[in-house]
Amino acid sequence: MNKATHTIQTQIDSPLDNVIIQATDKGISYVGFYPPAHCREINIEQVTNPHIIECAKQLDQYFNKQRQSFSLTLDTQGTQFQQAVWQALMAVPFGQTQSYSDIAVALKNPKAVRAVGAANGKNPISIIVPCHRIIGASGKLTGYAGGLKRKEWLLKHEEIL
């Protein structure tokens, strides 16, 4: 019998407003600005979930320019293709951008540009899985679930813009 997983959430302050972190006992399930589902919220000072504690610590380091990549256990839900796209996003280094086409080519499916864009838009782990580093083929900023102002801030923070 599988042990039921319960999702909890908390908020942390950031230069981009409050960042919401959700986790199960298996790992981080959401990082972003608009939670997909309401779940039991706990004040960050009272959180005992080790995944949330570590995520909050690493995000704080990132925002203070002390960290460029993340090492967290994730518990994401998505199709096999979405999971592959999210893995490919994690390979885009700090301070660099790629296009949707670059990701499609990396997945050995160069015609899947639109599907990559759709999967990128469904990324539940903003910042950690750096979908903000994906731009249009023309070099223009394209959609970001947290809003283009936040995407622009993140790219400036990483000294890309």
PyRosetta script that sets phi, psi and omega in degrees:
from pyrosetta import init, pose_from_sequence

init()
pose = pose_from_sequence("MNKATHTIQTQIDSPLDNVIIQATDKGISYVGFYPPAHCREINIEQVTNPHIIECAKQLDQYFNKQRQSFSLTLDTQGTQFQQAVWQALMAVPFGQTQSYSDIAVALKNPKAVRAVGAANGKNPISIIVPCHRIIGASGKLTGYAGGLKRKEWLLKHEEIL")
pose.set_psi(1, 132.0)
pose.set_omega(1, 178.9)
pose.set_phi(2, -77.3)
pose.set_psi(2, 137.9)
pose.set_omega(2, 174.6)
pose.set_phi(3, -72.7)
pose.set_psi(3, 130.6)
pose.set_omega(3, 179.2)
pose.set_phi(4, -66.9)
pose.set_psi(4, 139.4)
pose.set_omega(4, 177.7)
pose.set_phi(5, -102.3)
pose.set_psi(5, 137.3)
pose.set_omega(5, 178.6)
pose.set_phi(6, -112.9)
pose.set_psi(6, 132.2)
pose.set_omega(6, 179.3)
pose.set_phi(7, -91.9)
pose.set_psi(7, 134.1)
pose.set_omega(7, 172.8)
pose.set_phi(8, -123.8)
pose.set_psi(8, 161.6)
pose.set_omega(8, 178.5)
pose.set_phi(9, -140.8)
pose.set_psi(9, 158.3)
pose.set_omega(9, 174.4)
pose.set_phi(10, -145.7)
pose.set_psi(10, 175.1)
pose.set_omega(10, 176.3)
pose.set_phi(11, -127.2)
pose.set_psi(11, 146.0)
pose.set_omega(11, 172.1)
pose.set_phi(12, -125.9)
pose.set_psi(12, 151.1)
pose.set_omega(12, 174.6)
pose.set_phi(13, -74.6)
pose.set_psi(13, 146.3)
pose.set_omega(13, 175.6)
pose.set_phi(14, -153.0)
pose.set_psi(14, 167.9)
pose.set_omega(14, 175.4)
pose.set_phi(15, -64.1)
pose.set_psi(15, -11.3)
pose.set_omega(15, -178.4)
pose.set_phi(16, -104.9)
pose.set_psi(16, 22.5)
pose.set_omega(16, -172.1)
pose.set_phi(17, 85.8)
pose.set_psi(17, -169.7)
pose.set_omega(17, 180.0)
pose.set_phi(18, -69.3)
pose.set_psi(18, 136.5)
pose.set_omega(18, 173.5)
pose.set_phi(19, -105.6)
pose.set_psi(19, 129.6)
pose.set_omega(19, 179.9)
pose.set_phi(20, -95.2)
pose.set_psi(20, 132.2)
pose.set_omega(20, 177.2)
pose.set_phi(21, -119.9)
pose.set_psi(21, 128.0)
pose.set_omega(21, 173.8)
pose.set_phi(22, -119.3)
pose.set_psi(22, 145.4)
pose.set_omega(22, 178.3)
pose.set_phi(23, -150.3)
pose.set_psi(23, 155.0)
pose.set_omega(23, 170.1)
pose.set_phi(24, -107.1)
pose.set_psi(24, -176.1)
pose.set_omega(24, 175.3)
pose.set_phi(25, -71.6)
pose.set_psi(25, -12.0)
pose.set_omega(25, 179.8)
pose.set_phi(26, -89.4)
pose.set_psi(26, -25.6)
pose.set_omega(26, -178.5)
pose.set_phi(27, 160.0)
pose.set_psi(27, -174.9)
pose.set_omega(27, -179.6)
pose.set_phi(28, -71.8)
pose.set_psi(28, 129.0)
pose.set_omega(28, -178.6)
pose.set_phi(29, -112.6)
pose.set_psi(29, -15.8)
pose.set_omega(29, 179.5)
pose.set_phi(30, -160.2)
pose.set_psi(30, 136.0)
pose.set_omega(30, 168.7)
pose.set_phi(31, -137.8)
pose.set_psi(31, 123.7)
pose.set_omega(31, -179.4)
pose.set_phi(32, 175.7)
pose.set_psi(32, -157.6)
pose.set_omega(32, -172.2)
pose.set_phi(33, -116.4)
pose.set_psi(33, -18.0)
pose.set_omega(33, -178.6)
pose.set_phi(34, -133.4)
pose.set_psi(34, 92.9)
pose.set_omega(34, -173.7)
pose.set_phi(35, -59.4)
pose.set_psi(35, 138.4)
pose.set_omega(35, -178.9)
pose.set_phi(36, -71.1)
pose.set_psi(36, -22.5)
pose.set_omega(36, -179.7)
pose.set_phi(37, -150.0)
pose.set_psi(37, 146.2)
pose.set_omega(37, 176.7)
pose.set_phi(38, -83.9)
pose.set_psi(38, 136.6)
pose.set_omega(38, 175.6)
pose.set_phi(39, -142.8)
pose.set_psi(39, 176.0)
pose.set_omega(39, -176.7)
pose.set_phi(40, -56.3)
pose.set_psi(40, 122.7)
pose.set_omega(40, -179.7)
pose.set_phi(41, -102.2)
pose.set_psi(41, 135.6)
pose.set_omega(41, -179.8)
pose.set_phi(42, -123.8)
pose.set_psi(42, 137.4)
pose.set_omega(42, 175.6)
pose.set_phi(43, -59.8)
pose.set_psi(43, 138.4)
pose.set_omega(43, -174.8)
pose.set_phi(44, -54.2)
pose.set_psi(44, -34.9)
pose.set_omega(44, -179.8)
pose.set_phi(45, -67.6)
pose.set_psi(45, -18.6)
pose.set_omega(45, -177.8)
pose.set_phi(46, -105.6)
pose.set_psi(46, 0.0)
pose.set_omega(46, -178.3)
pose.set_phi(47, -68.7)
pose.set_psi(47, 133.7)
pose.set_omega(47, 175.2)
pose.set_phi(48, -113.0)
pose.set_psi(48, -10.7)
pose.set_omega(48, 179.6)
pose.set_phi(49, -65.2)
pose.set_psi(49, 117.1)
pose.set_omega(49, -175.7)
pose.set_phi(50, -63.3)
pose.set_psi(50, -27.9)
pose.set_omega(50, 179.5)
pose.set_phi(51, -67.9)
pose.set_psi(51, -43.3)
pose.set_omega(51, 178.8)
pose.set_phi(52, -67.5)
pose.set_psi(52, -42.6)
pose.set_omega(52, -179.8)
pose.set_phi(53, -58.7)
pose.set_psi(53, -47.3)
pose.set_omega(53, -179.0)
pose.set_phi(54, -68.0)
pose.set_psi(54, -39.6)
pose.set_omega(54, 179.0)
pose.set_phi(55, -62.1)
pose.set_psi(55, -46.5)
pose.set_omega(55, 179.5)
pose.set_phi(56, -60.2)
pose.set_psi(56, -41.5)
pose.set_omega(56, 179.4)
pose.set_phi(57, -63.4)
pose.set_psi(57, -46.6)
pose.set_omega(57, -178.1)
pose.set_phi(58, -68.7)
pose.set_psi(58, -37.2)
pose.set_omega(58, 176.3)
pose.set_phi(59, -64.3)
pose.set_psi(59, -41.4)
pose.set_omega(59, 177.4)
pose.set_phi(60, -59.7)
pose.set_psi(60, -43.5)
pose.set_omega(60, 177.8)
pose.set_phi(61, -62.5)
pose.set_psi(61, -42.1)
pose.set_omega(61, 178.6)
pose.set_phi(62, -60.2)
pose.set_psi(62, -49.5)
pose.set_omega(62, -178.0)
pose.set_phi(63, -65.7)
pose.set_psi(63, -23.4)
pose.set_omega(63, 178.2)
pose.set_phi(64, -97.8)
pose.set_psi(64, 16.8)
pose.set_omega(64, 177.0)
pose.set_phi(65, 58.9)
pose.set_psi(65, 33.1)
pose.set_omega(65, 177.3)
pose.set_phi(66, -108.0)
pose.set_psi(66, -0.5)
pose.set_omega(66, -177.4)
pose.set_phi(67, -149.2)
pose.set_psi(67, 139.5)
pose.set_omega(67, 178.3)
pose.set_phi(68, -116.6)
pose.set_psi(68, -14.6)
pose.set_omega(68, 176.7)
pose.set_phi(69, -142.2)
pose.set_psi(69, 166.0)
pose.set_omega(69, -174.0)
pose.set_phi(70, -118.4)
pose.set_psi(70, 149.5)
pose.set_omega(70, 177.0)
pose.set_phi(71, -132.4)
pose.set_psi(71, 87.9)
pose.set_omega(71, -175.4)
pose.set_phi(72, -133.6)
pose.set_psi(72, 153.0)
pose.set_omega(72, 172.6)
pose.set_phi(73, -85.5)
pose.set_psi(73, 124.5)
pose.set_omega(73, -178.5)
pose.set_phi(74, -106.6)
pose.set_psi(74, 148.5)
pose.set_omega(74, 175.7)
pose.set_phi(75, -129.8)
pose.set_psi(75, 70.8)
pose.set_omega(75, -176.4)
pose.set_phi(76, -92.9)
pose.set_psi(76, 148.6)
pose.set_omega(76, 177.3)
pose.set_phi(77, -114.1)
pose.set_psi(77, 124.2)
pose.set_omega(77, 178.7)
pose.set_phi(78, -174.6)
pose.set_psi(78, 172.0)
pose.set_omega(78, 178.0)
pose.set_phi(79, -69.0)
pose.set_psi(79, 168.1)
pose.set_omega(79, 178.1)
pose.set_phi(80, -59.5)
pose.set_psi(80, -41.2)
pose.set_omega(80, 179.4)
pose.set_phi(81, -65.5)
pose.set_psi(81, -45.9)
pose.set_omega(81, 178.0)
pose.set_phi(82, -57.8)
pose.set_psi(82, -45.2)
pose.set_omega(82, 179.3)
pose.set_phi(83, -59.4)
pose.set_psi(83, -40.5)
pose.set_omega(83, 179.2)
pose.set_phi(84, -65.3)
pose.set_psi(84, -41.7)
pose.set_omega(84, 177.5)
pose.set_phi(85, -62.8)
pose.set_psi(85, -45.3)
pose.set_omega(85, -178.7)
pose.set_phi(86, -63.3)
pose.set_psi(86, -36.5)
pose.set_omega(86, 175.2)
pose.set_phi(87, -63.9)
pose.set_psi(87, -41.6)
pose.set_omega(87, 179.0)
pose.set_phi(88, -64.9)
pose.set_psi(88, -36.0)
pose.set_omega(88, 177.9)
pose.set_phi(89, -62.1)
pose.set_psi(89, -37.1)
pose.set_omega(89, -178.5)
pose.set_phi(90, -68.2)
pose.set_psi(90, -15.5)
pose.set_omega(90, 177.9)
pose.set_phi(91, -86.1)
pose.set_psi(91, -8.8)
pose.set_omega(91, 178.6)
pose.set_phi(92, -78.5)
pose.set_psi(92, 115.4)
pose.set_omega(92, -173.9)
pose.set_phi(93, -67.5)
pose.set_psi(93, 154.2)
pose.set_omega(93, 172.4)
pose.set_phi(94, -51.7)
pose.set_psi(94, 136.7)
pose.set_omega(94, 176.1)
pose.set_phi(95, 80.7)
pose.set_psi(95, 8.8)
pose.set_omega(95, 179.0)
pose.set_phi(96, -131.3)
pose.set_psi(96, 157.9)
pose.set_omega(96, 175.3)
pose.set_phi(97, -124.1)
pose.set_psi(97, 160.4)
pose.set_omega(97, 171.0)
pose.set_phi(98, -138.9)
pose.set_psi(98, 165.1)
pose.set_omega(98, 177.1)
pose.set_phi(99, -97.7)
pose.set_psi(99, 168.0)
pose.set_omega(99, 174.3)
pose.set_phi(100, -58.8)
pose.set_psi(100, -38.3)
pose.set_omega(100, 178.8)
pose.set_phi(101, -62.4)
pose.set_psi(101, -41.4)
pose.set_omega(101, 177.6)
pose.set_phi(102, -58.4)
pose.set_psi(102, -42.0)
pose.set_omega(102, -179.6)
pose.set_phi(103, -67.3)
pose.set_psi(103, -41.8)
pose.set_omega(103, 178.4)
pose.set_phi(104, -60.3)
pose.set_psi(104, -42.4)
pose.set_omega(104, 178.4)
pose.set_phi(105, -64.9)
pose.set_psi(105, -42.0)
pose.set_omega(105, 178.8)
pose.set_phi(106, -60.6)
pose.set_psi(106, -30.0)
pose.set_omega(106, 178.7)
pose.set_phi(107, -86.6)
pose.set_psi(107, 4.6)
pose.set_omega(107, -179.1)
pose.set_phi(108, 60.6)
pose.set_psi(108, 36.0)
pose.set_omega(108, 179.2)
pose.set_phi(109, -144.2)
pose.set_psi(109, 67.4)
pose.set_omega(109, -171.3)
pose.set_phi(110, -60.6)
pose.set_psi(110, -18.4)
pose.set_omega(110, 179.3)
pose.set_phi(111, -86.1)
pose.set_psi(111, -3.0)
pose.set_omega(111, -174.7)
pose.set_phi(112, -91.4)
pose.set_psi(112, 28.7)
pose.set_omega(112, -175.9)
pose.set_phi(113, -58.0)
pose.set_psi(113, -47.0)
pose.set_omega(113, -179.5)
pose.set_phi(114, -65.8)
pose.set_psi(114, -39.6)
pose.set_omega(114, 178.8)
pose.set_phi(115, -65.7)
pose.set_psi(115, -37.0)
pose.set_omega(115, 175.7)
pose.set_phi(116, -62.8)
pose.set_psi(116, -44.0)
pose.set_omega(116, 178.1)
pose.set_phi(117, -59.7)
pose.set_psi(117, -41.8)
pose.set_omega(117, 179.5)
pose.set_phi(118, -66.4)
pose.set_psi(118, -42.9)
pose.set_omega(118, 179.0)
pose.set_phi(119, -66.1)
pose.set_psi(119, -39.3)
pose.set_omega(119, 177.5)
pose.set_phi(120, -58.8)
pose.set_psi(120, -42.1)
pose.set_omega(120, 179.7)
pose.set_phi(121, -68.0)
pose.set_psi(121, -19.3)
pose.set_omega(121, 179.6)
pose.set_phi(122, -97.0)
pose.set_psi(122, 3.7)
pose.set_omega(122, -179.5)
pose.set_phi(123, -56.9)
pose.set_psi(123, 118.7)
pose.set_omega(123, -178.5)
pose.set_phi(124, -87.2)
pose.set_psi(124, -2.4)
pose.set_omega(124, -173.3)
pose.set_phi(125, -122.2)
pose.set_psi(125, 69.2)
pose.set_omega(125, 179.9)
pose.set_phi(126, -56.1)
pose.set_psi(126, 153.2)
pose.set_omega(126, 177.9)
pose.set_phi(127, 69.9)
pose.set_psi(127, -54.4)
pose.set_omega(127, -179.7)
pose.set_phi(128, -63.5)
pose.set_psi(128, -52.4)
pose.set_omega(128, 171.3)
pose.set_phi(129, -94.8)
pose.set_psi(129, 101.1)
pose.set_omega(129, -162.2)
pose.set_phi(130, -76.3)
pose.set_psi(130, 67.6)
pose.set_omega(130, 178.1)
pose.set_phi(131, -65.3)
pose.set_psi(131, -18.8)
pose.set_omega(131, 177.8)
pose.set_phi(132, -66.8)
pose.set_psi(132, -17.1)
pose.set_omega(132, -179.8)
pose.set_phi(133, -84.3)
pose.set_psi(133, 0.0)
pose.set_omega(133, -179.7)
pose.set_phi(134, -99.2)
pose.set_psi(134, 123.7)
pose.set_omega(134, -177.5)
pose.set_phi(135, -124.4)
pose.set_psi(135, 169.5)
pose.set_omega(135, 178.5)
pose.set_phi(136, -68.1)
pose.set_psi(136, 158.9)
pose.set_omega(136, -179.3)
pose.set_phi(137, -58.7)
pose.set_psi(137, -27.5)
pose.set_omega(137, 179.8)
pose.set_phi(138, -78.3)
pose.set_psi(138, -6.8)
pose.set_omega(138, -177.8)
pose.set_phi(139, 93.5)
pose.set_psi(139, -2.6)
pose.set_omega(139, -179.8)
pose.set_phi(140, -80.9)
pose.set_psi(140, 151.7)
pose.set_omega(140, 174.1)
pose.set_phi(141, -69.9)
pose.set_psi(141, 134.2)
pose.set_omega(141, 177.3)
pose.set_phi(142, -116.4)
pose.set_psi(142, -178.4)
pose.set_omega(142, -173.9)
pose.set_phi(143, -45.2)
pose.set_psi(143, 150.5)
pose.set_omega(143, 175.9)
pose.set_phi(144, -149.1)
pose.set_psi(144, 129.5)
pose.set_omega(144, -175.0)
pose.set_phi(145, -57.9)
pose.set_psi(145, -28.3)
pose.set_omega(145, 178.8)
pose.set_phi(146, -86.2)
pose.set_psi(146, -0.4)
pose.set_omega(146, -178.7)
pose.set_phi(147, 98.7)
pose.set_psi(147, 148.2)
pose.set_omega(147, -176.4)
pose.set_phi(148, -65.1)
pose.set_psi(148, -30.0)
pose.set_omega(148, 177.6)
pose.set_phi(149, -64.1)
pose.set_psi(149, -40.1)
pose.set_omega(149, 177.2)
pose.set_phi(150, -68.0)
pose.set_psi(150, -40.6)
pose.set_omega(150, 178.1)
pose.set_phi(151, -60.6)
pose.set_psi(151, -45.8)
pose.set_omega(151, 179.1)
pose.set_phi(152, -60.6)
pose.set_psi(152, -42.6)
pose.set_omega(152, 179.3)
pose.set_phi(153, -60.6)
pose.set_psi(153, -46.4)
pose.set_omega(153, -179.6)
pose.set_phi(154, -60.8)
pose.set_psi(154, -42.1)
pose.set_omega(154, 180.0)
pose.set_phi(155, -68.4)
pose.set_psi(155, -36.5)
pose.set_omega(155, 174.8)
pose.set_phi(156, -67.2)
pose.set_psi(156, -40.4)
pose.set_omega(156, 178.3)
pose.set_phi(157, -58.9)
pose.set_psi(157, -37.1)
pose.set_omega(157, 179.4)
pose.set_phi(158, -88.8)
pose.set_psi(158, 7.2)
pose.set_omega(158, 177.5)
pose.set_phi(159, 59.7)
pose.set_psi(159, 35.8)
pose.set_omega(159, 175.5)
pose.set_phi(160, -89.2)
pose.set_psi(160, -38.1)
pose.set_omega(160, 178.8)
pose.set_phi(161, -99.3)
pose.dump_pdb("model.pdb")
